[in-house]
Amino acid sequence: MFDPATTALLRAVSDEVCEDVSRHETAARTHVASRILEAATNGDSSPEKLKQVGRAALHDAPTMWR
């Protein structure tokens, strides 16, 4: 469980990384959020590192167009 500040950071990073992803692309958004959460659980707390992880996950995220 994360403290409120960390939870807010994770949400902000996820929102920023997925800003150009449709709200209907739930698989892609879930994939990105999962990877960001995994990185945070493993000790990565830098916003820049979490954004980097999120962008990499977005690149590999499943989409309905592939």
PDB file with one MODEL, atoms N, CA, C and O in Angstrom:
MODEL        1
ATOM      1  N   MET A   1       0.842  -1.174   0.000  1.00  0.00           N
ATOM      2  CA  MET A   1       0.000   0.000   0.000  1.00  0.00           C
ATOM      3  C   MET A   1       0.892   1.243   0.000  1.00  0.00           C
ATOM      4  O   MET A   1       1.875   1.310   0.738  1.00  0.00           O
ATOM      5  N   PHE A   2       0.549   2.203  -0.814  1.00  0.00           N
ATOM      6  CA  PHE A   2       1.332   3.433  -0.913  1.00  0.00           C
ATOM      7  C   PHE A   2       0.660   4.542  -0.121  1.00  0.00           C
ATOM      8  O   PHE A   2      -0.552   4.534   0.091  1.00  0.00           O
ATOM      9  N   ASP A   3       1.480   5.500   0.312  1.00  0.00           N
ATOM     10  CA  ASP A   3       0.930   6.659   1.014  1.00  0.00           C
ATOM     11  C   ASP A   3       0.219   7.553  -0.007  1.00  0.00           C
ATOM     12  O   ASP A   3       0.427   7.407  -1.211  1.00  0.00           O
ATOM     13  N   PRO A   4      -0.619   8.478   0.475  1.00  0.00           N
ATOM     14  CA  PRO A   4      -1.398   9.326  -0.444  1.00  0.00           C
ATOM     15  C   PRO A   4      -0.544  10.122  -1.436  1.00  0.00           C
ATOM     16  O   PRO A   4      -0.948  10.300  -2.585  1.00  0.00           O
ATOM     17  N   ALA A   5       0.610  10.595  -1.016  1.00  0.00           N
ATOM     18  CA  ALA A   5       1.468  11.376  -1.918  1.00  0.00           C
ATOM     19  C   ALA A   5       1.994  10.509  -3.062  1.00  0.00           C
ATOM     20  O   ALA A   5       2.029  10.942  -4.214  1.00  0.00           O
ATOM     21  N   THR A   6       2.397   9.298  -2.739  1.00  0.00           N
ATOM     22  CA  THR A   6       2.895   8.388  -3.774  1.00  0.00           C
ATOM     23  C   THR A   6       1.771   7.975  -4.711  1.00  0.00           C
ATOM     24  O   THR A   6       1.969   7.894  -5.924  1.00  0.00           O
ATOM     25  N   THR A   7       0.601   7.715  -4.161  1.00  0.00           N
ATOM     26  CA  THR A   7      -0.553   7.364  -4.982  1.00  0.00           C
ATOM     27  C   THR A   7      -0.886   8.496  -5.950  1.00  0.00           C
ATOM     28  O   THR A   7      -1.184   8.246  -7.117  1.00  0.00           O
ATOM     29  N   ALA A   8      -0.837   9.720  -5.478  1.00  0.00           N
ATOM     30  CA  ALA A   8      -1.097  10.881  -6.341  1.00  0.00           C
ATOM     31  C   ALA A   8      -0.038  10.981  -7.436  1.00  0.00           C
ATOM     32  O   ALA A   8      -0.356  11.295  -8.583  1.00  0.00           O
ATOM     33  N   LEU A   9       1.223  10.715  -7.084  1.00  0.00           N
ATOM     34  CA  LEU A   9       2.305  10.751  -8.064  1.00  0.00           C
ATOM     35  C   LEU A   9       2.075   9.691  -9.142  1.00  0.00           C
ATOM     36  O   LEU A   9       2.206   9.978 -10.331  1.00  0.00           O
ATOM     37  N   LEU A  10       1.738   8.484  -8.735  1.00  0.00           N
ATOM     38  CA  LEU A  10       1.516   7.403  -9.698  1.00  0.00           C
ATOM     39  C   LEU A  10       0.365   7.737 -10.641  1.00  0.00           C
ATOM     40  O   LEU A  10       0.445   7.491 -11.844  1.00  0.00           O
ATOM     41  N   ARG A  11      -0.694   8.294 -10.090  1.00  0.00           N
ATOM     42  CA  ARG A  11      -1.844   8.677 -10.918  1.00  0.00           C
ATOM     43  C   ARG A  11      -1.447   9.788 -11.898  1.00  0.00           C
ATOM     44  O   ARG A  11      -1.821   9.741 -13.070  1.00  0.00           O
ATOM     45  N   ALA A  12      -0.702  10.772 -11.429  1.00  0.00           N
ATOM     46  CA  ALA A  12      -0.289  11.884 -12.288  1.00  0.00           C
ATOM     47  C   ALA A  12       0.623  11.403 -13.416  1.00  0.00           C
ATOM     48  O   ALA A  12       0.489  11.839 -14.559  1.00  0.00           O
ATOM     49  N   VAL A  13       1.542  10.508 -13.091  1.00  0.00           N
ATOM     50  CA  VAL A  13       2.446   9.973 -14.109  1.00  0.00           C
ATOM     51  C   VAL A  13       1.656   9.177 -15.145  1.00  0.00           C
ATOM     52  O   VAL A  13       1.869   9.333 -16.348  1.00  0.00           O
ATOM     53  N   SER A  14       0.756   8.334 -14.682  1.00  0.00           N
ATOM     54  CA  SER A  14      -0.061   7.540 -15.596  1.00  0.00           C
ATOM     55  C   SER A  14      -0.899   8.446 -16.498  1.00  0.00           C
ATOM     56  O   SER A  14      -0.978   8.223 -17.706  1.00  0.00           O
ATOM     57  N   ASP A  15      -1.518   9.459 -15.914  1.00  0.00           N
ATOM     58  CA  ASP A  15      -2.321  10.396 -16.701  1.00  0.00           C
ATOM     59  C   ASP A  15      -1.479  11.125 -17.741  1.00  0.00           C
ATOM     60  O   ASP A  15      -1.917  11.321 -18.874  1.00  0.00           O
ATOM     61  N   GLU A  16      -0.285  11.521 -17.358  1.00  0.00           N
ATOM     62  CA  GLU A  16       0.590  12.243 -18.293  1.00  0.00           C
ATOM     63  C   GLU A  16       1.036  11.337 -19.438  1.00  0.00           C
ATOM     64  O   GLU A  16       0.996  11.730 -20.604  1.00  0.00           O
ATOM     65  N   VAL A  17       1.458  10.127 -19.095  1.00  0.00           N
ATOM     66  CA  VAL A  17       1.931   9.201 -20.127  1.00  0.00           C
ATOM     67  C   VAL A  17       0.797   8.845 -21.096  1.00  0.00           C
ATOM     68  O   VAL A  17       1.024   8.685 -22.296  1.00  0.00           O
ATOM     69  N   CYS A  18      -0.411   8.725 -20.570  1.00  0.00           N
ATOM     70  CA  CYS A  18      -1.559   8.298 -21.385  1.00  0.00           C
ATOM     71  C   CYS A  18      -2.420   9.453 -21.876  1.00  0.00           C
ATOM     72  O   CYS A  18      -3.559   9.231 -22.286  1.00  0.00           O
ATOM     73  N   GLU A  19      -1.912  10.671 -21.847  1.00  0.00           N
ATOM     74  CA  GLU A  19      -2.730  11.820 -22.211  1.00  0.00           C
ATOM     75  C   GLU A  19      -3.256  11.748 -23.636  1.00  0.00           C
ATOM     76  O   GLU A  19      -4.316  12.305 -23.921  1.00  0.00           O
ATOM     77  N   ASP A  20      -2.551  11.083 -24.537  1.00  0.00           N
ATOM     78  CA  ASP A  20      -2.997  10.979 -25.927  1.00  0.00           C
ATOM     79  C   ASP A  20      -3.681   9.648 -26.228  1.00  0.00           C
ATOM     80  O   ASP A  20      -3.990   9.351 -27.382  1.00  0.00           O
ATOM     81  N   VAL A  21      -3.914   8.855 -25.198  1.00  0.00           N
ATOM     82  CA  VAL A  21      -4.563   7.556 -25.357  1.00  0.00           C
ATOM     83  C   VAL A  21      -6.041   7.710 -25.007  1.00  0.00           C
ATOM     84  O   VAL A  21      -6.385   8.265 -23.963  1.00  0.00           O
ATOM     85  N   SER A  22      -6.889   7.228 -25.867  1.00  0.00           N
ATOM     86  CA  SER A  22      -8.326   7.313 -25.637  1.00  0.00           C
ATOM     87  C   SER A  22      -8.713   6.636 -24.325  1.00  0.00           C
ATOM     88  O   SER A  22      -8.123   5.626 -23.942  1.00  0.00           O
ATOM     89  N   ARG A  23      -9.691   7.188 -23.650  1.00  0.00           N
ATOM     90  CA  ARG A  23     -10.213   6.582 -22.415  1.00  0.00           C
ATOM     91  C   ARG A  23     -10.791   5.190 -22.696  1.00  0.00           C
ATOM     92  O   ARG A  23     -10.928   4.377 -21.782  1.00  0.00           O
ATOM     93  N   HIS A  24     -11.124   4.921 -23.947  1.00  0.00           N
ATOM     94  CA  HIS A  24     -11.697   3.633 -24.328  1.00  0.00           C
ATOM     95  C   HIS A  24     -10.633   2.559 -24.544  1.00  0.00           C
ATOM     96  O   HIS A  24     -10.956   1.376 -24.659  1.00  0.00           O
ATOM     97  N   GLU A  25      -9.376   2.967 -24.597  1.00  0.00           N
ATOM     98  CA  GLU A  25      -8.260   2.022 -24.754  1.00  0.00           C
ATOM     99  C   GLU A  25      -7.852   1.494 -23.382  1.00  0.00           C
ATOM    100  O   GLU A  25      -6.738   1.733 -22.916  1.00  0.00           O
ATOM    101  N   THR A  26      -8.765   0.780 -22.751  1.00  0.00           N
ATOM    102  CA  THR A  26      -8.518   0.338 -21.372  1.00  0.00           C
ATOM    103  C   THR A  26      -7.364  -0.653 -21.264  1.00  0.00           C
ATOM    104  O   THR A  26      -6.651  -0.656 -20.260  1.00  0.00           O
ATOM    105  N   ALA A  27      -7.168  -1.485 -22.267  1.00  0.00           N
ATOM    106  CA  ALA A  27      -6.061  -2.444 -22.212  1.00  0.00           C
ATOM    107  C   ALA A  27      -4.719  -1.719 -22.174  1.00  0.00           C
ATOM    108  O   ALA A  27      -3.841  -2.072 -21.387  1.00  0.00           O
ATOM    109  N   ALA A  28      -4.564  -0.721 -23.013  1.00  0.00           N
ATOM    110  CA  ALA A  28      -3.311   0.034 -23.048  1.00  0.00           C
ATOM    111  C   ALA A  28      -3.109   0.800 -21.743  1.00  0.00           C
ATOM    112  O   ALA A  28      -2.013   0.793 -21.182  1.00  0.00           O
ATOM    113  N   ARG A  29      -4.143   1.450 -21.268  1.00  0.00           N
ATOM    114  CA  ARG A  29      -4.045   2.219 -20.017  1.00  0.00           C
ATOM    115  C   ARG A  29      -3.746   1.307 -18.833  1.00  0.00           C
ATOM    116  O   ARG A  29      -2.951   1.660 -17.962  1.00  0.00           O
ATOM    117  N   THR A  30      -4.373   0.147 -18.796  1.00  0.00           N
ATOM    118  CA  THR A  30      -4.126  -0.804 -17.718  1.00  0.00           C
ATOM    119  C   THR A  30      -2.700  -1.323 -17.770  1.00  0.00           C
ATOM    120  O   THR A  30      -2.054  -1.472 -16.732  1.00  0.00           O
ATOM    121  N   HIS A  31      -2.210  -1.597 -18.955  1.00  0.00           N
ATOM    122  CA  HIS A  31      -0.837  -2.079 -19.130  1.00  0.00           C
ATOM    123  C   HIS A  31       0.165  -1.040 -18.608  1.00  0.00           C
ATOM    124  O   HIS A  31       1.098  -1.378 -17.879  1.00  0.00           O
ATOM    125  N   VAL A  32      -0.037   0.201 -18.984  1.00  0.00           N
ATOM    126  CA  VAL A  32       0.853   1.275 -18.537  1.00  0.00           C
ATOM    127  C   VAL A  32       0.796   1.423 -17.017  1.00  0.00           C
ATOM    128  O   VAL A  32       1.835   1.493 -16.360  1.00  0.00           O
ATOM    129  N   ALA A  33      -0.404   1.471 -16.465  1.00  0.00           N
ATOM    130  CA  ALA A  33      -0.559   1.621 -15.018  1.00  0.00           C
ATOM    131  C   ALA A  33       0.087   0.465 -14.268  1.00  0.00           C
ATOM    132  O   ALA A  33       0.711   0.662 -13.226  1.00  0.00           O
ATOM    133  N   SER A  34      -0.067  -0.728 -14.799  1.00  0.00           N
ATOM    134  CA  SER A  34       0.513  -1.913 -14.165  1.00  0.00           C
ATOM    135  C   SER A  34       2.035  -1.825 -14.120  1.00  0.00           C
ATOM    136  O   SER A  34       2.649  -2.145 -13.102  1.00  0.00           O
ATOM    137  N   ARG A  35       2.635  -1.396 -15.207  1.00  0.00           N
ATOM    138  CA  ARG A  35       4.103  -1.284 -15.250  1.00  0.00           C
ATOM    139  C   ARG A  35       4.611  -0.176 -14.335  1.00  0.00           C
ATOM    140  O   ARG A  35       5.648  -0.328 -13.691  1.00  0.00           O
ATOM    141  N   ILE A  36       3.889   0.928 -14.276  1.00  0.00           N
ATOM    142  CA  ILE A  36       4.277   2.023 -13.380  1.00  0.00           C
ATOM    143  C   ILE A  36       4.169   1.559 -11.929  1.00  0.00           C
ATOM    144  O   ILE A  36       5.057   1.823 -11.118  1.00  0.00           O
ATOM    145  N   LEU A  37       3.091   0.877 -11.614  1.00  0.00           N
ATOM    146  CA  LEU A  37       2.900   0.355 -10.267  1.00  0.00           C
ATOM    147  C   LEU A  37       3.983  -0.657  -9.910  1.00  0.00           C
ATOM    148  O   LEU A  37       4.496  -0.650  -8.791  1.00  0.00           O
ATOM    149  N   GLU A  38       4.329  -1.514 -10.843  1.00  0.00           N
ATOM    150  CA  GLU A  38       5.388  -2.495 -10.620  1.00  0.00           C
ATOM    151  C   GLU A  38       6.719  -1.804 -10.329  1.00  0.00           C
ATOM    152  O   GLU A  38       7.445  -2.207  -9.420  1.00  0.00           O
ATOM    153  N   ALA A  39       7.037  -0.771 -11.097  1.00  0.00           N
ATOM    154  CA  ALA A  39       8.285  -0.033 -10.884  1.00  0.00           C
ATOM    155  C   ALA A  39       8.291   0.624  -9.508  1.00  0.00           C
ATOM    156  O   ALA A  39       9.304   0.595  -8.809  1.00  0.00           O
ATOM    157  N   ALA A  40       7.174   1.213  -9.122  1.00  0.00           N
ATOM    158  CA  ALA A  40       7.084   1.859  -7.807  1.00  0.00           C
ATOM    159  C   ALA A  40       7.220   0.830  -6.685  1.00  0.00           C
ATOM    160  O   ALA A  40       7.865   1.093  -5.670  1.00  0.00           O
ATOM    161  N   THR A  41       6.622  -0.320  -6.868  1.00  0.00           N
ATOM    162  CA  THR A  41       6.720  -1.388  -5.868  1.00  0.00           C
ATOM    163  C   THR A  41       8.167  -1.848  -5.710  1.00  0.00           C
ATOM    164  O   THR A  41       8.588  -2.240  -4.621  1.00  0.00           O
ATOM    165  N   ASN A  42       8.919  -1.797  -6.804  1.00  0.00           N
ATOM    166  CA  ASN A  42      10.329  -2.200  -6.771  1.00  0.00           C
ATOM    167  C   ASN A  42      11.265  -1.076  -6.323  1.00  0.00           C
ATOM    168  O   ASN A  42      12.486  -1.227  -6.361  1.00  0.00           O
ATOM    169  N   GLY A  43      10.687   0.051  -5.899  1.00  0.00           N
ATOM    170  CA  GLY A  43      11.500   1.117  -5.323  1.00  0.00           C
ATOM    171  C   GLY A  43      11.744   2.330  -6.185  1.00  0.00           C
ATOM    172  O   GLY A  43      12.346   3.298  -5.721  1.00  0.00           O
ATOM    173  N   ASP A  44      11.294   2.311  -7.434  1.00  0.00           N
ATOM    174  CA  ASP A  44      11.461   3.487  -8.285  1.00  0.00           C
ATOM    175  C   ASP A  44      10.428   4.533  -7.883  1.00  0.00           C
ATOM    176  O   ASP A  44       9.224   4.306  -7.999  1.00  0.00           O
ATOM    177  N   SER A  45      10.911   5.681  -7.408  1.00  0.00           N
ATOM    178  CA  SER A  45       9.974   6.726  -6.977  1.00  0.00           C
ATOM    179  C   SER A  45      10.221   8.053  -7.677  1.00  0.00           C
ATOM    180  O   SER A  45       9.507   9.026  -7.432  1.00  0.00           O
ATOM    181  N   SER A  46      11.210   8.101  -8.534  1.00  0.00           N
ATOM    182  CA  SER A  46      11.495   9.315  -9.295  1.00  0.00           C
ATOM    183  C   SER A  46      10.428   9.510 -10.367  1.00  0.00           C
ATOM    184  O   SER A  46      10.164   8.590 -11.141  1.00  0.00           O
ATOM    185  N   PRO A  47       9.818  10.672 -10.428  1.00  0.00           N
ATOM    186  CA  PRO A  47       8.813  10.913 -11.474  1.00  0.00           C
ATOM    187  C   PRO A  47       9.359  10.661 -12.879  1.00  0.00           C
ATOM    188  O   PRO A  47       8.659  10.102 -13.723  1.00  0.00           O
ATOM    189  N   GLU A  48      10.585  11.062 -13.131  1.00  0.00           N
ATOM    190  CA  GLU A  48      11.163  10.869 -14.465  1.00  0.00           C
ATOM    191  C   GLU A  48      11.357   9.393 -14.785  1.00  0.00           C
ATOM    192  O   GLU A  48      11.092   8.965 -15.908  1.00  0.00           O
ATOM    193  N   LYS A  49      11.812   8.614 -13.819  1.00  0.00           N
ATOM    194  CA  LYS A  49      11.985   7.172 -14.031  1.00  0.00           C
ATOM    195  C   LYS A  49      10.630   6.509 -14.262  1.00  0.00           C
ATOM    196  O   LYS A  49      10.496   5.656 -15.140  1.00  0.00           O
ATOM    197  N   LEU A  50       9.625   6.897 -13.476  1.00  0.00           N
ATOM    198  CA  LEU A  50       8.295   6.320 -13.647  1.00  0.00           C
ATOM    199  C   LEU A  50       7.704   6.687 -15.006  1.00  0.00           C
ATOM    200  O   LEU A  50       7.032   5.863 -15.627  1.00  0.00           O
ATOM    201  N   LYS A  51       7.943   7.909 -15.475  1.00  0.00           N
ATOM    202  CA  LYS A  51       7.477   8.310 -16.807  1.00  0.00           C
ATOM    203  C   LYS A  51       8.177   7.483 -17.881  1.00  0.00           C
ATOM    204  O   LYS A  51       7.556   7.065 -18.858  1.00  0.00           O
ATOM    205  N   GLN A  52       9.466   7.252 -17.693  1.00  0.00           N
ATOM    206  CA  GLN A  52      10.234   6.450 -18.643  1.00  0.00           C
ATOM    207  C   GLN A  52       9.661   5.033 -18.718  1.00  0.00           C
ATOM    208  O   GLN A  52       9.487   4.485 -19.807  1.00  0.00           O
ATOM    209  N   VAL A  53       9.371   4.448 -17.565  1.00  0.00           N
ATOM    210  CA  VAL A  53       8.774   3.111 -17.505  1.00  0.00           C
ATOM    211  C   VAL A  53       7.407   3.127 -18.185  1.00  0.00           C
ATOM    212  O   VAL A  53       7.083   2.225 -18.957  1.00  0.00           O
ATOM    213  N   GLY A  54       6.609   4.151 -17.898  1.00  0.00           N
ATOM    214  CA  GLY A  54       5.285   4.260 -18.496  1.00  0.00           C
ATOM    215  C   GLY A  54       5.331   4.408 -20.004  1.00  0.00           C
ATOM    216  O   GLY A  54       4.538   3.786 -20.711  1.00  0.00           O
ATOM    217  N   ARG A  55       6.243   5.220 -20.504  1.00  0.00           N
ATOM    218  CA  ARG A  55       6.367   5.402 -21.959  1.00  0.00           C
ATOM    219  C   ARG A  55       6.801   4.106 -22.647  1.00  0.00           C
ATOM    220  O   ARG A  55       6.312   3.769 -23.725  1.00  0.00           O
ATOM    221  N   ALA A  56       7.724   3.387 -22.007  1.00  0.00           N
ATOM    222  CA  ALA A  56       8.147   2.105 -22.571  1.00  0.00           C
ATOM    223  C   ALA A  56       6.975   1.126 -22.598  1.00  0.00           C
ATOM    224  O   ALA A  56       6.798   0.390 -23.568  1.00  0.00           O
ATOM    225  N   ALA A  57       6.182   1.120 -21.539  1.00  0.00           N
ATOM    226  CA  ALA A  57       5.011   0.243 -21.486  1.00  0.00           C
ATOM    227  C   ALA A  57       3.986   0.647 -22.539  1.00  0.00           C
ATOM    228  O   ALA A  57       3.356  -0.215 -23.151  1.00  0.00           O
ATOM    229  N   LEU A  58       3.817   1.929 -22.752  1.00  0.00           N
ATOM    230  CA  LEU A  58       2.873   2.403 -23.763  1.00  0.00           C
ATOM    231  C   LEU A  58       3.304   1.946 -25.150  1.00  0.00           C
ATOM    232  O   LEU A  58       2.470   1.588 -25.982  1.00  0.00           O
ATOM    233  N   HIS A  59       4.579   1.960 -25.387  1.00  0.00           N
ATOM    234  CA  HIS A  59       5.109   1.522 -26.682  1.00  0.00           C
ATOM    235  C   HIS A  59       4.781   0.050 -26.928  1.00  0.00           C
ATOM    236  O   HIS A  59       4.528  -0.347 -28.066  1.00  0.00           O
ATOM    237  N   ASP A  60       4.784  -0.761 -25.868  1.00  0.00           N
ATOM    238  CA  ASP A  60       4.537  -2.197 -25.985  1.00  0.00           C
ATOM    239  C   ASP A  60       3.090  -2.585 -25.659  1.00  0.00           C
ATOM    240  O   ASP A  60       2.749  -3.768 -25.648  1.00  0.00           O
ATOM    241  N   ALA A  61       2.256  -1.598 -25.397  1.00  0.00           N
ATOM    242  CA  ALA A  61       0.890  -1.886 -24.952  1.00  0.00           C
ATOM    243  C   ALA A  61       0.046  -2.510 -26.057  1.00  0.00           C
ATOM    244  O   ALA A  61       0.183  -2.166 -27.231  1.00  0.00           O
ATOM    245  N   PRO A  62      -0.821  -3.425 -25.666  1.00  0.00           N
ATOM    246  CA  PRO A  62      -1.738  -4.005 -26.665  1.00  0.00           C
ATOM    247  C   PRO A  62      -2.778  -2.983 -27.092  1.00  0.00           C
ATOM    248  O   PRO A  62      -3.267  -2.205 -26.273  1.00  0.00           O
ATOM    249  N   THR A  63      -3.109  -2.986 -28.350  1.00  0.00           N
ATOM    250  CA  THR A  63      -4.171  -2.115 -28.855  1.00  0.00           C
ATOM    251  C   THR A  63      -5.080  -2.924 -29.752  1.00  0.00           C
ATOM    252  O   THR A  63      -4.709  -3.992 -30.240  1.00  0.00           O
ATOM    253  N   MET A  64      -6.254  -2.413 -29.960  1.00  0.00           N
ATOM    254  CA  MET A  64      -7.188  -3.133 -30.821  1.00  0.00           C
ATOM    255  C   MET A  64      -6.824  -2.987 -32.303  1.00  0.00           C
ATOM    256  O   MET A  64      -7.429  -3.642 -33.152  1.00  0.00           O
ATOM    257  N   TRP A  65      -5.848  -2.139 -32.621  1.00  0.00           N
ATOM    258  CA  TRP A  65      -5.487  -1.899 -34.012  1.00  0.00           C
ATOM    259  C   TRP A  65      -4.344  -2.764 -34.492  1.00  0.00           C
ATOM    260  O   TRP A  65      -4.038  -2.759 -35.685  1.00  0.00           O
ATOM    261  N   ARG A  66      -3.706  -3.501 -33.615  1.00  0.00           N
ATOM    262  CA  ARG A  66      -2.563  -4.328 -34.030  1.00  0.00           C
ATOM    263  C   ARG A  66      -3.009  -5.676 -34.499  1.00  0.00           C
ATOM    264  O   ARG A  66      -2.181  -6.501 -34.886  1.00  0.00           O
TER     265      ARG A  66
ENDMDL
END
